[in-house]
Amino acid sequence: MPDEPGDFEAFWRATFREAMAAPLEWRLRPSAMPVRPDYKLLDLEFAGLLGNRVGGWLARPRGRPARRGVVVTHGYTGRDAPLIEDLWEDAAMIFPVCTGLPARSLHAGIPSHSEGHVLHGIGRRETYVHRYCVMDVWRAVSVLLEAVPEVGPQVDYHGGSFGGGIGAMALPWDARFRKAHLGVPSFGHHPLRLGLPCGGSGEAVRRYAQTHPGVRDVLAYFDAAIAARHVRIPVHVAAALFDPAVPPAGQFAVAHALAGETWIFELEAGHFEHDGSSREAAAMQVDLCKFFA
């Protein structure tokens, strides 16, 4: 496992305090996007930490109370619509789009494609864009609990790929999380990732590190496997045995580092359509329903 910086916990706890101290300035308005008839969908935005607005959606049951809250994040392509799954029956769901990513949280100074976004501000831990994306997650929890207070005091987390890695970094420092699902989580075990050619954002970081070796010191603070050591709530991880975009070794490093109750659902492949994709997805949904029950 990668070495943990001596002030790793102090850095993230200070980042959490910074995120919680800034005004949320959240707004909701009815969404024109079609949605399931048993849910009400609202367009959402709140203040980011780079002078930006973070956009997304909030969905809540129509005609019945919400019994729990869920923060649902996304992959490195961002999100152009929310997906309301049966898994979250009777839940109020917030779907934030992290700073700099399409389609609701674009930032003029941050590349919106994964290969550029993943390198933005990477020269210093204080300026790295992933720090701000983690803060977006915490602030989304605050918005959800203010907008739908009956779901508190704790909420669940669901994130895959980019959202899986960002989630691993967010979970340890926020006591408002109850359970979490991390699907094919990215950003796990950077020392290993930097030696493994892959597609997507990981390859951009690997190539950058070849000419900027000092970036390894920054990446240590944004390693999902290191952060996972501090996660003590129950976590369900879907980890793939084959994945052309996110090295499986990094995914399993996150899963095996978790300090609390851990459910590992092995996928044949991630970020890759194959003959068993539909079967695997259905089986995982069954497993997730048991986990979150």
C-alpha positions as semicolon CSV with decimal commas, in nm:
position;residue;x (nm);y (nm);z (nm)
1;M;0,000;0,000;0,000
2;P;0,117;0,358;-0,063
3;D;0,280;0,556;0,216
4;E;0,055;0,808;0,388
5;P;0,180;1,166;0,432
6;G;0,225;1,254;0,796
7;D;-0,027;1,539;0,779
8;F;-0,279;1,360;0,554
9;E;-0,558;1,363;0,811
10;A;-0,485;1,721;0,919
11;F;-0,497;1,837;0,557
12;W;-0,835;1,680;0,491
13;R;-0,991;1,789;0,817
14;A;-0,884;2,147;0,745
15;T;-1,032;2,113;0,395
16;F;-1,360;1,991;0,544
17;R;-1,375;2,288;0,780
18;E;-1,313;2,523;0,487
19;A;-1,593;2,364;0,287
20;M;-1,839;2,384;0,577
21;A;-1,757;2,746;0,660
22;A;-1,841;2,894;0,317
23;P;-2,201;3,007;0,248
24;L;-2,398;2,755;0,041
25;E;-2,622;3,003;-0,141
26;W;-2,828;2,716;-0,280
27;R;-3,125;2,754;-0,510
28;L;-3,389;2,514;-0,641
29;R;-3,635;2,557;-0,924
30;P;-3,874;2,320;-1,103
31;S;-3,698;2,119;-1,371
32;A;-3,827;2,091;-1,726
33;M;-3,658;1,752;-1,760
34;P;-3,896;1,453;-1,772
35;V;-3,888;1,228;-1,470
36;R;-4,072;0,932;-1,319
37;P;-4,430;1,034;-1,224
38;D;-4,375;0,931;-0,862
39;Y;-4,088;1,176;-0,822
40;K;-4,054;1,553;-0,832
41;L;-3,736;1,681;-0,997
42;L;-3,578;2,019;-0,924
43;D;-3,285;2,194;-1,088
44;L;-3,022;2,273;-0,829
45;E;-2,725;2,502;-0,791
46;F;-2,507;2,607;-0,501
47;A;-2,189;2,806;-0,447
48;G;-1,861;2,638;-0,533
49;L;-1,531;2,726;-0,372
50;L;-1,371;2,878;-0,682
51;G;-1,619;3,160;-0,731
52;N;-1,831;2,922;-0,941
53;R;-2,175;2,770;-0,921
54;V;-2,212;2,394;-0,885
55;G;-2,516;2,261;-1,068
56;G;-2,717;1,943;-1,053
57;W;-3,059;1,813;-0,956
58;L;-3,259;1,718;-0,651
59;A;-3,526;1,449;-0,674
60;R;-3,777;1,377;-0,401
61;P;-4,079;1,145;-0,374
62;R;-4,407;1,294;-0,490
63;G;-4,699;1,266;-0,250
64;R;-4,509;1,076;0,018
65;P;-4,230;1,157;0,262
66;A;-3,865;1,091;0,185
67;R;-3,733;0,826;0,422
68;R;-3,361;0,869;0,354
69;G;-3,116;1,084;0,160
70;V;-2,861;0,986;-0,102
71;V;-2,577;1,178;-0,267
72;V;-2,528;1,039;-0,619
73;T;-2,214;1,143;-0,807
74;H;-2,091;1,060;-1,157
75;G;-1,807;0,945;-1,380
76;Y;-1,540;1,161;-1,542
77;T;-1,768;1,262;-1,829
78;G;-1,989;1,455;-1,588
79;R;-2,366;1,420;-1,607
80;D;-2,636;1,567;-1,830
81;A;-2,932;1,408;-1,651
82;P;-3,008;1,237;-1,319
83;L;-3,087;0,865;-1,306
84;I;-3,352;0,772;-1,050
85;E;-3,307;0,402;-0,979
86;D;-3,547;0,172;-0,794
87;L;-3,258;0,114;-0,555
88;W;-3,341;0,450;-0,397
89;E;-3,715;0,399;-0,348
90;D;-3,860;0,667;-0,117
91;A;-3,526;0,851;-0,101
92;A;-3,449;1,216;-0,162
93;M;-3,154;1,218;-0,402
94;I;-2,911;1,496;-0,482
95;F;-2,711;1,470;-0,804
96;P;-2,430;1,729;-0,793
97;V;-2,200;1,776;-1,092
98;C;-1,850;1,841;-0,964
99;T;-1,666;2,166;-1,034
100;G;-1,543;2,204;-1,391
101;L;-1,740;1,915;-1,542
102;P;-2,028;1,902;-1,791
103;A;-2,302;1,978;-1,822
104;R;-2,405;2,176;-1,514
105;S;-2,077;2,287;-1,350
106;L;-1,854;2,413;-1,629
107;H;-1,584;2,661;-1,522
108;A;-1,413;2,900;-1,766
109;G;-1,072;2,832;-1,614
110;I;-1,092;2,451;-1,590
111;P;-1,081;2,206;-1,884
112;S;-1,404;2,005;-1,898
113;H;-1,254;1,693;-2,059
114;S;-1,111;1,434;-1,820
115;E;-0,752;1,447;-1,952
116;G;-0,731;1,821;-1,885
117;H;-0,949;1,835;-1,575
118;V;-0,742;1,572;-1,392
119;L;-0,429;1,789;-1,428
120;H;-0,583;2,122;-1,330
121;G;-0,403;2,275;-1,032
122;I;-0,207;1,955;-0,975
123;G;0,113;2,141;-0,889
124;R;0,000;2,205;-0,530
125;R;-0,232;2,015;-0,300
126;E;-0,423;2,334;-0,213
127;T;-0,502;2,412;-0,577
128;Y;-0,569;2,064;-0,717
129;V;-0,916;2,041;-0,869
130;H;-0,993;1,711;-0,695
131;R;-0,981;1,896;-0,364
132;Y;-1,263;2,118;-0,483
133;C;-1,459;1,822;-0,617
134;V;-1,446;1,656;-0,275
135;M;-1,568;1,979;-0,118
136;D;-1,857;1,980;-0,368
137;V;-1,965;1,642;-0,228
138;W;-1,969;1,766;0,131
139;R;-2,155;2,080;0,035
140;A;-2,409;1,872;-0,156
141;V;-2,478;1,684;0,168
142;S;-2,543;2,017;0,340
143;V;-2,780;2,129;0,066
144;L;-2,971;1,800;0,079
145;L;-3,012;1,820;0,456
146;E;-3,126;2,182;0,441
147;A;-3,367;2,126;0,152
148;V;-3,511;1,796;0,282
149;P;-3,436;1,798;0,657
150;E;-3,650;1,491;0,732
151;V;-3,388;1,263;0,573
152;G;-3,119;1,354;0,827
153;P;-2,901;1,336;1,014
154;Q;-2,716;1,081;0,797
155;V;-2,722;1,009;0,425
156;D;-2,586;0,745;0,188
157;Y;-2,334;0,789;-0,092
158;H;-2,328;0,636;-0,440
159;G;-2,046;0,705;-0,686
160;G;-1,870;0,523;-0,966
161;S;-1,534;0,560;-1,140
162;F;-1,444;0,928;-1,085
163;G;-1,724;0,943;-0,828
164;G;-1,594;0,628;-0,662
165;G;-1,249;0,776;-0,609
166;I;-1,377;1,119;-0,504
167;G;-1,619;0,946;-0,270
168;A;-1,341;0,752;-0,099
169;M;-1,166;1,083;-0,033
170;A;-1,485;1,246;0,098
171;L;-1,621;0,974;0,326
172;P;-1,371;0,967;0,616
173;W;-1,404;1,327;0,725
174;D;-1,783;1,376;0,716
175;A;-1,978;1,199;0,992
176;R;-2,303;1,258;0,805
177;F;-2,243;0,955;0,579
178;R;-2,413;0,630;0,686
179;K;-2,325;0,381;0,408
180;A;-2,161;0,410;0,067
181;H;-2,119;0,239;-0,267
182;L;-1,797;0,292;-0,463
183;G;-1,816;0,151;-0,815
184;V;-1,490;0,073;-1,002
185;P;-1,325;0,348;-0,793
186;S;-1,052;0,556;-0,955
187;F;-0,746;0,727;-0,802
188;G;-0,647;0,428;-0,589
189;H;-0,277;0,359;-0,518
190;H;-0,114;0,629;-0,731
191;P;0,238;0,483;-0,708
192;L;0,102;0,170;-0,876
193;R;-0,118;0,361;-1,122
194;L;0,173;0,570;-1,242
195;G;0,340;0,254;-1,368
196;L;0,037;0,111;-1,547
197;P;-0,060;0,243;-1,892
198;C;-0,436;0,285;-1,918
199;G;-0,702;0,490;-2,088
200;G;-0,879;0,797;-1,956
201;S;-0,756;1,040;-1,693
202;G;-0,509;0,796;-1,539
203;E;-0,297;0,797;-1,853
204;A;-0,285;1,178;-1,855
205;V;-0,152;1,177;-1,498
206;R;0,096;0,899;-1,572
207;R;0,245;1,088;-1,864
208;Y;0,255;1,415;-1,670
209;A;0,442;1,249;-1,384
210;Q;0,713;1,132;-1,621
211;T;0,826;1,493;-1,671
212;H;0,703;1,631;-1,337
213;P;0,816;1,376;-1,075
214;G;0,731;1,613;-0,789
215;V;0,362;1,558;-0,862
216;R;0,385;1,229;-0,675
217;D;0,401;1,424;-0,348
218;V;0,076;1,603;-0,434
219;L;-0,100;1,286;-0,550
220;A;-0,032;1,122;-0,214
221;Y;-0,297;1,351;-0,064
222;F;-0,549;1,249;-0,332
223;D;-0,501;0,875;-0,319
224;A;-0,832;0,695;-0,273
225;A;-0,658;0,391;-0,122
226;I;-0,490;0,601;0,146
227;A;-0,817;0,777;0,224
228;A;-0,996;0,441;0,242
229;R;-0,788;0,349;0,549
230;H;-0,981;0,618;0,735
231;V;-1,330;0,505;0,621
232;R;-1,507;0,322;0,902
233;I;-1,866;0,314;0,779
234;P;-1,999;0,015;0,579
235;V;-1,894;0,037;0,213
236;H;-1,995;-0,168;-0,090
237;V;-1,726;-0,176;-0,361
238;A;-1,771;-0,302;-0,716
239;A;-1,420;-0,384;-0,838
240;A;-1,343;-0,512;-1,186
241;L;-1,099;-0,785;-1,279
242;F;-1,045;-0,616;-1,617
243;D;-1,074;-0,245;-1,685
244;P;-0,905;-0,051;-1,966
245;A;-0,968;0,287;-1,801
246;V;-0,913;0,234;-1,427
247;P;-0,644;-0,022;-1,337
248;P;-0,805;-0,308;-1,139
249;A;-0,512;-0,310;-0,896
250;G;-0,606;0,041;-0,789
251;Q;-0,973;-0,054;-0,749
252;F;-0,891;-0,349;-0,526
253;A;-0,640;-0,139;-0,332
254;V;-0,930;0,089;-0,233
255;A;-1,153;-0,206;-0,143
256;H;-0,892;-0,381;0,072
257;A;-0,786;-0,063;0,253
258;L;-1,131;0,016;0,390
259;A;-1,133;0,008;0,770
260;G;-1,500;-0,075;0,824
261;E;-1,748;-0,339;0,708
262;T;-1,672;-0,404;0,340
263;W;-1,876;-0,576;0,071
264;I;-1,676;-0,651;-0,245
265;F;-1,868;-0,733;-0,562
266;E;-1,631;-0,860;-0,829
267;L;-1,709;-0,754;-1,184
268;E;-1,575;-0,937;-1,485
269;A;-1,505;-0,602;-1,650
270;G;-1,542;-0,231;-1,589
271;H;-1,564;0,052;-1,843
272;F;-1,609;-0,224;-2,101
273;E;-1,922;-0,373;-2,253
274;H;-1,918;-0,753;-2,275
275;D;-2,166;-1,038;-2,313
276;G;-2,228;-1,053;-1,941
277;S;-2,261;-0,680;-1,875
278;S;-2,639;-0,680;-1,831
279;R;-2,629;-0,988;-1,610
280;E;-2,357;-0,837;-1,391
281;A;-2,540;-0,507;-1,359
282;A;-2,862;-0,681;-1,251
283;A;-2,679;-0,898;-0,998
284;M;-2,503;-0,595;-0,855
285;Q;-2,832;-0,410;-0,812
286;V;-2,965;-0,702;-0,609
287;D;-2,652;-0,696;-0,396
288;L;-2,678;-0,320;-0,349
289;C;-3,040;-0,345;-0,238
290;K;-2,936;-0,591;0,032
291;F;-2,645;-0,371;0,137
292;F;-2,845;-0,049;0,167
293;A;-3,152;-0,211;0,323
